[in-house]
C-alpha cells in the first residue's frame, strides 16, 4: 500500500464529504496555513465525530486564525549557523533536510517552513557536514525538517554515510512522524531498512524520534513498522506535545504512555505546546499540563513514565519538575549557555501561564542560598 497524499480542501471534500460551512472555513485557513494529509491517516479518523483527536491533529480548523503567537517561538534563527544547520547546544547539531511532511500537523512549531518563500532547508548539505566535521564538540546530529523520511532513500543514504564517517558524531537522530502518518513508507522500502541497518551500529546507534500524539495512532501497521526499524538496529523513542482536544486528559495520556511502552517505544519528551502563530487553540496552561501528566502516571509502570516534561524555550529546554499549591519548580534540562544546565528556578504558581515567559521569577539569579527566599 502506498497511500495517496491530499493537499487541498477540495480533495479532502471529495474523499470524506464536508459540509459547505466546513469547506468554506477550511479553505479560509489554508489560504494562510497549508494542508497536507494522506489516505492512510485519514482512514483512522471517525468522521462522524467532530471532535475526533486525529482530525484535530491534521484537519484545518478555523480557530487557527485566532491572533497570537509568533513564527519562531524558540528563536531558531538565532542558532542557525548556515542555511539548514542549527547549533544551539554544544553537543547537538540540527540538519533541516526537507520542508515536506507526510502530514502537516496543525500545531506545528515550524509551520513557517510551509508558508514562507524563504527556504530554511538545503538540498546540498556539504557545507553543513564540513561545519559538523570542524566542531568536534558535536556528538549527535538530529535530522529534521520537515520529515527526513519524506526524502527518497537514495538521498537520505549519502547524508547518513557522511555523518558516520565523522568520528566524533556518535548518535544520529531522525525526527519523524512517519510511523504515525504513513508507516508504509518504512514497510514498503526494504532499501531504507537496509541503509539504516548499515549505519546504526552497536557502538553508534541511529535513533528514530517518533511522534505519536494519541493512542489511536498506534495501529498494528505502525507497530509493525516500529518493529522493522528495531530489527534494523534503530532505537525508537517517542515525543509529543500536550495538545488541547487531543491528549490533554490523564486517561488519554495513560493510554499513549502505555501503548508506546508496551510496543517497546520509550517515552522521551512531553512538550509544552509552543506558542507558534496559529497554535492558540492547541495550547494548555503549563500547570494543567503538568497535573495531567502526573495523574496519567498513577496507573503507569516505570517504563511508561520515563518522559520529561519540558518547554523548548529560546534559552533552552526547561523541565517542569514539581509543583505545590503556591509554587512551581523548574530546571534547565538543556541550555544554550552550558553554564545554565541544571540551574533550578522557583516561581509563584500562575494557572493562566502557557509558556515560560508568562512566569515572573522573584529572584535576580539562581544562587542556591537564595532559593527559598520567596
C-alpha positions as a Markdown table, in Angstrom:
| # | Residue | x | y | z |
|---|---|---|---|---|
| 1 | Unk | 0.0 | 0.0 | 0.0 |
| 2 | Unk | 1.3 | 3.5 | -0.9 |
| 3 | Unk | -1.3 | 5.9 | 0.3 |
| 4 | Unk | -2.2 | 8.9 | -1.8 |
| 5 | Unk | -1.4 | 12.4 | -0.5 |
| 6 | Unk | -4.0 | 15.1 | -0.4 |
| 7 | Unk | -3.0 | 18.8 | -0.4 |
| 8 | Unk | -6.3 | 20.7 | -0.9 |
| 9 | Unk | -9.6 | 21.0 | 0.9 |
| 10 | Unk | -11.4 | 20.1 | -2.4 |
| 11 | Unk | -9.6 | 16.7 | -2.4 |
| 12 | Unk | -10.5 | 16.2 | 1.3 |
| 13 | Unk | -14.1 | 17.0 | 0.5 |
| 14 | Unk | -14.2 | 14.5 | -2.3 |
| 15 | Unk | -12.9 | 11.8 | 0.0 |
| 16 | Unk | -14.8 | 12.3 | 3.2 |
| 17 | Unk | -17.7 | 14.8 | 2.3 |
| 18 | Unk | -17.6 | 18.1 | 4.1 |
| 19 | Unk | -20.5 | 20.5 | 4.8 |
| 20 | Unk | -20.5 | 23.7 | 2.9 |
| 21 | Unk | -19.6 | 25.6 | 6.2 |
| 22 | Unk | -16.7 | 23.2 | 6.9 |
| 23 | Unk | -15.3 | 23.5 | 3.4 |
| 24 | Unk | -15.5 | 27.3 | 3.5 |
| 25 | Unk | -13.9 | 27.6 | 6.9 |
| 26 | Unk | -11.1 | 25.2 | 6.0 |
| 27 | Unk | -10.4 | 27.0 | 2.7 |
| 28 | Unk | -10.0 | 30.3 | 4.6 |
| 29 | Unk | -7.5 | 28.6 | 6.9 |
| 30 | Unk | -5.5 | 27.0 | 4.1 |
| 31 | Unk | -5.0 | 30.5 | 2.5 |
| 32 | Unk | -2.6 | 31.0 | 5.3 |
| 33 | Unk | -1.6 | 27.6 | 6.6 |
| 34 | Unk | -1.3 | 24.8 | 4.1 |
| 35 | Unk | -3.0 | 21.4 | 4.4 |
| 36 | Unk | -1.4 | 18.0 | 3.7 |
| 37 | Unk | -2.5 | 14.5 | 4.7 |
| 38 | Unk | -2.8 | 11.0 | 3.2 |
| 39 | Unk | -5.4 | 8.4 | 2.8 |
| 40 | Unk | -3.9 | 6.1 | 5.4 |
| 41 | Unk | -4.1 | 8.7 | 8.2 |
| 42 | Unk | -7.4 | 10.0 | 7.1 |
| 43 | Unk | -8.8 | 6.4 | 7.4 |
| 44 | Unk | -8.1 | 6.4 | 11.1 |
| 45 | Unk | -10.4 | 9.4 | 11.7 |
| 46 | Unk | -14.0 | 8.9 | 12.9 |
| 47 | Unk | -15.6 | 11.5 | 10.6 |
| 48 | Unk | -18.9 | 11.3 | 12.5 |
| 49 | Unk | -17.1 | 12.7 | 15.5 |
| 50 | Unk | -16.4 | 16.4 | 15.0 |
| 51 | Unk | -14.0 | 16.2 | 18.0 |
| 52 | Unk | -12.1 | 13.2 | 16.8 |
| 53 | Unk | -8.5 | 13.8 | 18.1 |
| 54 | Unk | -6.8 | 12.7 | 14.9 |
| 55 | Unk | -9.0 | 15.1 | 13.0 |
| 56 | Unk | -7.8 | 17.8 | 15.3 |
| 57 | Unk | -4.2 | 16.9 | 14.5 |
| 58 | Unk | -4.3 | 17.1 | 10.7 |
| 59 | Unk | -7.5 | 18.9 | 9.5 |
| 60 | Unk | -7.6 | 22.7 | 9.2 |
| 61 | Unk | -9.6 | 24.4 | 12.0 |
| 62 | Unk | -11.0 | 28.0 | 11.8 |
| 63 | Unk | -9.5 | 28.6 | 15.3 |
| 64 | Unk | -6.1 | 28.6 | 13.7 |
| 65 | Unk | -6.8 | 32.1 | 12.5 |
| 66 | Unk | -7.1 | 33.4 | 16.1 |
| 67 | Unk | -4.4 | 36.0 | 16.8 |
| 68 | Unk | -1.3 | 35.5 | 18.9 |
| 69 | Unk | 2.0 | 33.7 | 18.9 |
| 70 | Unk | 5.0 | 34.1 | 16.7 |
| 71 | Unk | 6.5 | 32.3 | 13.7 |
| 72 | Unk | 9.7 | 31.3 | 15.6 |
| 73 | Unk | 8.9 | 30.9 | 19.3 |
| 74 | Unk | 12.2 | 29.1 | 20.1 |
| 75 | Unk | 14.3 | 31.7 | 18.3 |
| 76 | Unk | 15.8 | 29.1 | 16.0 |
| 77 | Unk | 17.1 | 31.9 | 13.7 |
| 78 | Unk | 19.5 | 32.9 | 16.5 |
| 79 | Unk | 21.1 | 29.5 | 16.4 |
| 80 | Unk | 21.2 | 29.0 | 12.6 |
| 81 | Unk | 24.9 | 28.8 | 11.6 |
| 82 | Unk | 24.3 | 28.0 | 8.0 |
| 83 | Unk | 21.2 | 27.5 | 5.9 |
| 84 | Unk | 19.7 | 24.2 | 7.0 |
| 85 | Unk | 22.0 | 23.9 | 10.1 |
| 86 | Unk | 21.3 | 24.9 | 13.7 |
| 87 | Unk | 23.8 | 24.6 | 16.6 |
| 88 | Unk | 22.1 | 25.6 | 19.8 |
| 89 | Unk | 23.6 | 23.1 | 22.3 |
| 90 | Unk | 27.3 | 22.3 | 22.2 |
| 91 | Unk | 26.9 | 18.6 | 21.6 |
| 92 | Unk | 23.9 | 18.7 | 19.2 |
| 93 | Unk | 23.6 | 19.8 | 15.6 |
| 94 | Unk | 20.4 | 20.0 | 13.7 |
| 95 | Unk | 20.2 | 19.4 | 9.9 |
| 96 | Unk | 17.0 | 20.6 | 8.3 |
| 97 | Unk | 16.9 | 18.3 | 5.3 |
| 98 | Unk | 13.4 | 19.0 | 3.9 |
| 99 | Unk | 10.4 | 21.2 | 4.3 |
| 100 | Unk | 7.9 | 18.5 | 3.4 |
| 101 | Unk | 6.0 | 16.2 | 5.8 |
| 102 | Unk | 3.7 | 13.2 | 5.3 |
| 103 | Unk | 1.1 | 15.4 | 7.0 |
| 104 | Unk | 1.1 | 18.9 | 8.2 |
| 105 | Unk | 0.3 | 19.0 | 12.0 |
| 106 | Unk | -2.0 | 21.9 | 12.6 |
| 107 | Unk | 0.1 | 22.7 | 15.8 |
| 108 | Unk | 3.5 | 22.6 | 14.0 |
| 109 | Unk | 6.0 | 24.9 | 15.6 |
| 110 | Unk | 7.9 | 25.2 | 12.3 |
| 111 | Unk | 4.9 | 25.9 | 10.1 |
| 112 | Unk | 6.9 | 28.9 | 8.8 |
| 113 | Unk | 8.7 | 26.3 | 6.6 |
| 114 | Unk | 5.5 | 25.6 | 4.8 |
| 115 | Unk | 4.4 | 29.2 | 4.5 |
| 116 | Unk | 7.5 | 31.2 | 3.5 |
| 117 | Unk | 9.2 | 31.6 | 0.2 |
| 118 | Unk | 12.5 | 31.9 | 2.1 |
| 119 | Unk | 13.9 | 28.4 | 2.3 |
| 120 | Unk | 15.5 | 27.2 | 5.6 |
| 121 | Unk | 16.4 | 23.8 | 4.2 |
| 122 | Unk | 19.1 | 22.9 | 1.7 |
| 123 | Unk | 19.5 | 20.1 | -0.8 |
| 124 | Unk | 23.3 | 20.2 | -0.8 |
| 125 | Unk | 24.4 | 19.7 | 2.8 |
| 126 | Unk | 28.2 | 19.6 | 2.1 |
| 127 | Unk | 28.9 | 22.9 | 3.8 |
| 128 | Unk | 26.9 | 21.8 | 6.8 |
| 129 | Unk | 28.7 | 18.5 | 7.0 |
| 130 | Unk | 32.0 | 20.4 | 6.9 |
| 131 | Unk | 30.8 | 22.6 | 9.8 |
| 132 | Unk | 30.0 | 19.5 | 11.8 |
| 133 | Unk | 33.4 | 17.9 | 11.0 |
| 134 | Unk | 35.1 | 21.1 | 12.3 |
| 135 | Unk | 33.1 | 21.3 | 15.5 |
| 136 | Unk | 34.4 | 18.3 | 17.5 |
| 137 | Unk | 32.1 | 19.1 | 20.4 |
| 138 | Unk | 29.1 | 17.9 | 18.4 |
| 139 | Unk | 28.5 | 14.3 | 19.4 |
| 140 | Unk | 25.0 | 13.9 | 18.0 |
| 141 | Unk | 23.0 | 15.1 | 15.0 |
| 142 | Unk | 19.3 | 15.5 | 14.7 |
| 143 | Unk | 18.0 | 15.1 | 11.1 |
| 144 | Unk | 14.8 | 17.1 | 10.9 |
| 145 | Unk | 12.8 | 19.4 | 8.8 |
| 146 | Unk | 10.1 | 18.7 | 7.6 |
| 147 | Unk | 10.3 | 15.0 | 7.9 |
| 148 | Unk | 13.6 | 13.4 | 6.7 |
| 149 | Unk | 11.8 | 10.2 | 5.8 |
| 150 | Unk | 10.0 | 12.1 | 3.1 |
| 151 | Unk | 13.3 | 12.0 | 1.2 |
| 152 | Unk | 13.9 | 9.2 | -1.2 |
| 153 | Unk | 16.3 | 6.6 | 0.4 |
| 154 | Unk | 18.9 | 7.4 | -2.3 |
| 155 | Unk | 19.0 | 11.0 | -1.0 |
| 156 | Unk | 19.0 | 10.1 | 2.7 |
| 157 | Unk | 21.7 | 7.5 | 2.5 |
| 158 | Unk | 24.6 | 9.8 | 1.5 |
| 159 | Unk | 23.9 | 12.1 | 4.5 |
| 160 | Unk | 24.0 | 9.1 | 6.9 |
| 161 | Unk | 27.2 | 7.9 | 5.2 |
| 162 | Unk | 29.0 | 11.2 | 5.6 |
| 163 | Unk | 27.9 | 11.6 | 9.2 |
| 164 | Unk | 29.0 | 8.1 | 10.1 |
| 165 | Unk | 32.5 | 9.0 | 8.7 |
| 166 | Unk | 32.9 | 11.8 | 11.3 |
| 167 | Unk | 34.5 | 10.1 | 14.3 |
| 168 | Unk | 33.0 | 12.4 | 16.9 |
| 169 | Unk | 29.4 | 12.0 | 15.7 |
| 170 | Unk | 28.2 | 9.1 | 17.8 |
| 171 | Unk | 24.4 | 9.4 | 17.6 |
| 172 | Unk | 22.2 | 10.2 | 14.6 |
| 173 | Unk | 18.6 | 11.1 | 15.4 |
| 174 | Unk | 15.9 | 11.2 | 12.8 |
| 175 | Unk | 12.9 | 13.3 | 13.9 |
| 176 | Unk | 9.9 | 11.8 | 12.1 |
| 177 | Unk | 6.1 | 11.4 | 12.4 |
| 178 | Unk | 6.1 | 8.8 | 9.6 |
| 179 | Unk | 5.3 | 5.9 | 12.0 |
| 180 | Unk | 2.0 | 7.6 | 12.7 |
| 181 | Unk | 1.3 | 9.3 | 9.4 |
| 182 | Unk | 2.5 | 6.7 | 6.9 |
| 183 | Unk | 4.1 | 3.5 | 8.3 |
| 184 | Unk | 4.1 | 2.1 | 4.8 |
| 185 | Unk | 7.0 | 4.4 | 3.9 |
| 186 | Unk | 9.1 | 2.1 | 6.1 |
| 187 | Unk | 7.4 | -1.3 | 5.5 |
| 188 | Unk | 7.4 | -0.9 | 1.7 |
| 189 | Unk | 11.0 | 0.2 | 1.3 |
| 190 | Unk | 13.5 | -2.6 | 2.2 |
| 191 | Unk | 16.3 | -0.5 | 0.9 |
| 192 | Unk | 15.6 | 2.1 | 3.6 |
| 193 | Unk | 15.8 | -0.6 | 6.3 |
| 194 | Unk | 19.0 | -1.9 | 4.8 |
| 195 | Unk | 20.6 | 1.6 | 4.8 |
| 196 | Unk | 19.5 | 2.2 | 8.4 |
| 197 | Unk | 21.0 | -1.1 | 9.4 |
| 198 | Unk | 24.2 | -0.3 | 7.7 |
| 199 | Unk | 24.7 | 3.0 | 9.7 |
| 200 | Unk | 23.1 | 2.0 | 13.0 |
| 201 | Unk | 26.0 | 0.1 | 14.6 |
| 202 | Unk | 26.2 | -1.4 | 18.1 |
| 203 | Unk | 28.5 | 1.4 | 19.2 |
| 204 | Unk | 26.9 | 4.2 | 17.3 |
| 205 | Unk | 23.1 | 3.9 | 17.1 |
| 206 | Unk | 20.5 | 5.7 | 14.9 |
| 207 | Unk | 17.5 | 6.9 | 16.9 |
| 208 | Unk | 14.1 | 7.4 | 15.4 |
| 209 | Unk | 12.3 | 10.2 | 17.3 |
| 210 | Unk | 8.7 | 9.1 | 16.7 |
| 211 | Unk | 5.8 | 11.5 | 17.2 |
| 212 | Unk | 2.7 | 9.6 | 18.4 |
| 213 | Unk | 0.3 | 12.1 | 19.9 |
| 214 | Unk | -2.7 | 9.9 | 20.6 |
| 215 | Unk | -3.2 | 6.1 | 21.3 |
| 216 | Unk | -5.3 | 5.8 | 18.1 |
| 217 | Unk | -2.2 | 6.5 | 16.0 |
| 218 | Unk | -0.5 | 3.3 | 17.3 |
| 219 | Unk | -2.1 | 0.9 | 14.8 |
| 220 | Unk | -1.0 | -2.7 | 14.1 |
| 221 | Unk | 0.7 | -1.4 | 11.0 |
| 222 | Unk | 2.6 | 1.4 | 12.8 |
| 223 | Unk | 3.7 | -1.0 | 15.5 |
| 224 | Unk | 4.9 | -3.4 | 12.8 |
| 225 | Unk | 6.9 | -0.6 | 11.1 |
| 226 | Unk | 8.5 | 0.3 | 14.5 |
| 227 | Unk | 9.5 | -3.4 | 14.9 |
| 228 | Unk | 11.1 | -3.3 | 11.4 |
| 229 | Unk | 13.1 | -0.3 | 12.5 |
| 230 | Unk | 14.3 | -2.1 | 15.7 |
| 231 | Unk | 15.2 | -5.2 | 13.7 |
| 232 | Unk | 17.4 | -2.8 | 11.6 |
| 233 | Unk | 19.2 | -1.7 | 14.8 |
| 234 | Unk | 17.3 | 1.6 | 15.1 |
| 235 | Unk | 16.3 | 2.7 | 18.6 |
| 236 | Unk | 12.7 | 4.1 | 18.6 |
| 237 | Unk | 11.6 | 6.6 | 21.2 |
| 238 | Unk | 8.5 | 8.9 | 21.3 |
| 239 | Unk | 7.8 | 12.5 | 22.0 |
| 240 | Unk | 4.6 | 14.5 | 22.0 |
| 241 | Unk | 3.3 | 17.9 | 23.0 |
| 242 | Unk | 0.3 | 18.3 | 25.2 |
| 243 | Unk | -2.5 | 19.4 | 22.9 |
| 244 | Unk | -5.9 | 20.7 | 23.8 |
| 245 | Unk | -8.6 | 18.4 | 22.4 |
| 246 | Unk | -6.1 | 15.7 | 21.5 |
| 247 | Unk | -4.3 | 14.4 | 24.6 |
| 248 | Unk | -4.9 | 16.9 | 27.4 |
| 249 | Unk | -6.6 | 14.5 | 29.8 |
| 250 | Unk | -5.0 | 11.8 | 32.1 |
| 251 | Unk | -6.9 | 8.9 | 30.6 |
| 252 | Unk | -5.7 | 9.6 | 27.0 |
| 253 | Unk | -2.1 | 10.2 | 28.2 |
| 254 | Unk | -2.1 | 7.0 | 30.2 |
| 255 | Unk | -3.2 | 5.1 | 27.1 |
| 256 | Unk | -0.5 | 6.8 | 25.0 |
| 257 | Unk | 2.3 | 6.1 | 27.5 |
| 258 | Unk | 1.2 | 2.5 | 28.0 |
| 259 | Unk | 0.8 | 1.7 | 24.3 |
| 260 | Unk | 4.2 | 3.1 | 23.3 |
| 261 | Unk | 6.0 | 1.4 | 26.2 |
| 262 | Unk | 4.1 | -1.9 | 25.5 |
| 263 | Unk | 5.4 | -1.7 | 21.9 |
| 264 | Unk | 9.0 | -1.2 | 23.1 |
| 265 | Unk | 9.0 | 2.5 | 22.3 |
| 266 | Unk | 10.4 | 4.6 | 25.1 |
| 267 | Unk | 8.6 | 7.8 | 26.1 |
| 268 | Unk | 11.2 | 10.5 | 25.7 |
| 269 | Unk | 9.8 | 14.1 | 25.9 |
| 270 | Unk | 6.4 | 15.6 | 26.6 |
| 271 | Unk | 6.5 | 19.1 | 25.3 |
| 272 | Unk | 4.5 | 22.1 | 26.3 |
| 273 | Unk | 2.9 | 23.2 | 23.0 |
| 274 | Unk | 4.9 | 26.1 | 21.7 |
| 275 | Unk | 3.1 | 29.5 | 21.2 |
| 276 | Unk | 3.6 | 29.5 | 17.5 |
| 277 | Unk | 1.3 | 31.6 | 15.3 |
| 278 | Unk | -2.0 | 29.7 | 14.8 |
| 279 | Unk | -1.4 | 27.4 | 17.8 |
| 280 | Unk | -3.5 | 29.2 | 20.4 |
| 281 | Unk | -6.4 | 26.7 | 20.2 |
| 282 | Unk | -3.9 | 23.8 | 21.0 |
| 283 | Unk | -2.1 | 25.3 | 24.0 |
| 284 | Unk | -2.9 | 24.2 | 27.5 |
| 285 | Unk | -1.8 | 26.0 | 30.7 |
| 286 | Unk | 1.6 | 24.8 | 31.9 |
| 287 | Unk | 0.4 | 23.7 | 35.3 |
| 288 | Unk | -2.6 | 21.9 | 33.9 |
| 289 | Unk | -0.3 | 20.1 | 31.5 |
| 290 | Unk | 1.9 | 19.1 | 34.5 |
| 291 | Unk | -1.0 | 17.9 | 36.6 |
| 292 | Unk | -2.4 | 15.9 | 33.6 |
| 293 | Unk | 0.9 | 14.1 | 33.2 |
| 294 | Unk | 1.3 | 13.3 | 36.9 |
| 295 | Unk | -2.3 | 11.9 | 37.1 |
| 296 | Unk | -1.7 | 9.9 | 34.0 |
| 297 | Unk | 1.4 | 8.3 | 35.6 |
| 298 | Unk | -0.6 | 7.0 | 38.6 |
| 299 | Unk | -1.5 | 3.8 | 36.6 |
| 300 | Unk | 1.6 | 3.5 | 34.5 |
| 301 | Unk | 4.7 | 1.4 | 35.1 |
| 302 | Unk | 8.1 | 2.9 | 35.5 |
| 303 | Unk | 8.9 | 2.1 | 31.9 |
| 304 | Unk | 5.9 | 4.1 | 30.7 |
| 305 | Unk | 6.8 | 7.3 | 32.6 |
| 306 | Unk | 10.3 | 8.0 | 31.6 |
| 307 | Unk | 9.5 | 11.1 | 29.6 |
| 308 | Unk | 10.5 | 14.6 | 30.8 |
| 309 | Unk | 8.0 | 17.4 | 30.6 |
| 310 | Unk | 9.8 | 20.3 | 29.0 |
| 311 | Unk | 9.4 | 23.7 | 27.3 |
| 312 | Unk | 11.7 | 24.2 | 24.3 |
| 313 | Unk | 12.4 | 27.8 | 25.1 |
| 314 | Unk | 14.7 | 30.1 | 23.2 |
| 315 | Unk | 17.2 | 29.8 | 26.1 |
| 316 | Unk | 17.0 | 26.0 | 26.4 |
| 317 | Unk | 14.8 | 23.0 | 27.4 |
| 318 | Unk | 13.2 | 24.0 | 30.6 |
| 319 | Unk | 11.9 | 21.0 | 32.6 |
| 320 | Unk | 8.9 | 21.3 | 35.0 |
| 321 | Unk | 10.0 | 19.2 | 38.0 |
| 322 | Unk | 7.4 | 19.9 | 40.7 |
| 323 | Unk | 4.5 | 22.0 | 42.0 |
| 324 | Unk | 2.9 | 22.9 | 45.3 |
| 325 | Unk | -0.2 | 24.9 | 45.9 |
| 326 | Unk | 1.8 | 28.1 | 45.8 |
| 327 | Unk | 4.9 | 27.5 | 43.7 |
| 328 | Unk | 6.1 | 25.7 | 40.6 |
| 329 | Unk | 9.7 | 24.3 | 40.2 |
| 330 | Unk | 11.7 | 24.2 | 37.0 |
| 331 | Unk | 15.3 | 23.5 | 35.9 |
| 332 | Unk | 17.3 | 23.8 | 32.8 |
| 333 | Unk | 17.4 | 20.3 | 31.4 |
| 334 | Unk | 19.4 | 21.7 | 28.4 |
| 335 | Unk | 20.6 | 25.3 | 27.8 |
| 336 | Unk | 22.1 | 27.4 | 25.1 |
| 337 | Unk | 24.5 | 28.6 | 27.8 |
| 338 | Unk | 26.1 | 25.4 | 29.1 |
| 339 | Unk | 26.7 | 27.0 | 32.5 |
| 340 | Unk | 22.9 | 27.2 | 32.9 |
| 341 | Unk | 22.3 | 23.4 | 32.6 |
| 342 | Unk | 20.8 | 22.2 | 35.9 |
| 343 | Unk | 20.0 | 25.6 | 37.2 |
| 344 | Unk | 16.9 | 25.5 | 39.4 |
| 345 | Unk | 14.1 | 28.0 | 39.3 |
| 346 | Unk | 11.1 | 28.7 | 41.6 |
| 347 | Unk | 8.0 | 30.7 | 40.5 |
| 348 | Unk | 4.8 | 31.5 | 42.1 |
| 349 | Unk | 2.1 | 29.5 | 40.5 |
| 350 | Unk | 0.2 | 31.0 | 37.6 |
| 351 | Unk | -2.7 | 28.9 | 36.4 |
| 352 | Unk | -3.0 | 31.0 | 33.3 |
| 353 | Unk | 0.6 | 30.7 | 32.2 |
| 354 | Unk | 1.0 | 28.8 | 28.9 |
| 355 | Unk | 4.7 | 29.4 | 28.3 |
| 356 | Unk | 7.9 | 30.1 | 30.3 |
| 357 | Unk | 7.7 | 33.8 | 29.6 |
| 358 | Unk | 4.4 | 34.0 | 31.4 |
| 359 | Unk | 6.1 | 33.5 | 34.7 |
| 360 | Unk | 8.0 | 36.2 | 36.7 |
| 361 | Unk | 10.9 | 35.0 | 38.7 |
| 362 | Unk | 11.1 | 36.6 | 42.2 |
| 363 | Unk | 14.9 | 36.2 | 42.2 |
| 364 | Unk | 17.6 | 38.1 | 40.3 |
| 365 | Unk | 19.8 | 35.0 | 39.9 |
| 366 | Unk | 19.8 | 31.2 | 40.6 |
| 367 | Unk | 22.1 | 31.1 | 43.7 |
| 368 | Unk | 21.0 | 28.1 | 45.8 |
| 369 | Unk | 21.5 | 30.1 | 49.0 |
| 370 | Unk | 18.6 | 32.4 | 47.9 |
| 371 | Unk | 16.4 | 29.5 | 46.6 |
| 372 | Unk | 13.9 | 29.6 | 49.3 |
| 373 | Unk | 13.6 | 33.3 | 49.8 |
| 374 | Unk | 10.2 | 33.7 | 48.1 |
